[in-house]
Amino acid sequence: MSLIADTPEPPYYAVIFSSHKTGDTDGYTEAAERMLELAAEQPGFLGVESAREDLGITVSYWADLESIRLWKQQAEHRLAQKSGREKWYSSYKTRVARVERDYEKQP
């Protein structure tokens, strides 16, 4: 069971990354794990949720747009983005949304 991110009261931002992988997965798992570690160290990072079947969806949560901009420009992340474009993803789309409300059920 994957964890649901523990986010603060809205508003905050979500970066939604949807993707289809190619057959070339060399280095992908290691890079994905490193990006999760690295993102968690970034100012403004609030959490992440991810699921993968045929379509992969990763949603990262951020305090503000500046935090998202800085993450996008982070050097190691930029290298991973380049590898994703060149070999790991046949298609992808990134969306940025402001979360106005959220609802939950806790166990």
N, C-alpha and C positions, 0 to 999 in steps of 0.2 A: 504494500500500500504506500503510495507516495504522500508526502506531507503537504498540507495546505499552508501557505505562507501566513505568518502571524503579522498582519499589517496594522498600522495605527488607524485612528479615526480619519476618514477622508476630510479634505481632499489630499490625494497623492497621485502619482502617475504610474501607468503600466506601459511597459514596452513589450509588445506581442510579436514574437518571432516565429513564423510558420515556415516549414521547409520540407522538401523532399530530398532525400540523400541519393547520391550516385552510388555505384558499386564500390568506389574507392574509399575504404574506411581507414586506410593506413594513418595512424596518429590521431584519429578522430576522438576516440574515447579519452585519451590522455589530455588532449586539448580541451575537450568539453569539461572534464573534471577541473582542470587548471582554471578555466574561465569562471567556474562557479566559485572557486576559492578566491580568485582575484577580485571578482565582483563584490564578494562579501567584505572585502577590505576597503572598498571605495566609499568616500563620504556620500551620504544620502541613500545608500542601498538599504532597502527594507526587507527584501526576501525574493524568492523565486519558486516557481512551480513549473514542472515539465512533464510531458507525456510524449511517447513516440510509438506509433504503429507505422502505417504507410506514410501518414502525415505526422510530422513532428511539430509540437507547439511548446514553446517556452515563453513564459510570462515572467518578466522581472519587474519588481516594484521599486519605485524611487520617490524620494521626498520632493524633488523639484526638477524642472527642465534643465537647470545648470548641471545637476548631478548626472543626468542622462548624457548631456553633451560631453562632459569630462570623461565619462565611461567610454563613449564612442571613440574618443581621441586617445585613450590610454594605449601606450605603445605595444604592449604584448597582446592586447585585445585586437589592435589593428592588424597584427600579423595573423592572428587566428581568422579574422574576417577575410583577409586575402586568401588564405588556404581554403576557406569555405567557398568563396566565389570560384576559385580555380579548380578545386578537386572534390570537395565533399558534398556540395549541393547542386542538384540539377535545376532547382528553382527555390526561391524563397521570397518572403515579403516581411517587412518590418513595419509595425504600426505603433504609434505613440498615442496614448489616450489618457485623459484626466479622469480619475475615479472620483465620482461625486458622492456615491452611496455604496455601501456594502452591507450584506446580511449574512448571518451565519447560524449554523446549528453545531453545537459542540457535543461531544460524546458525554 
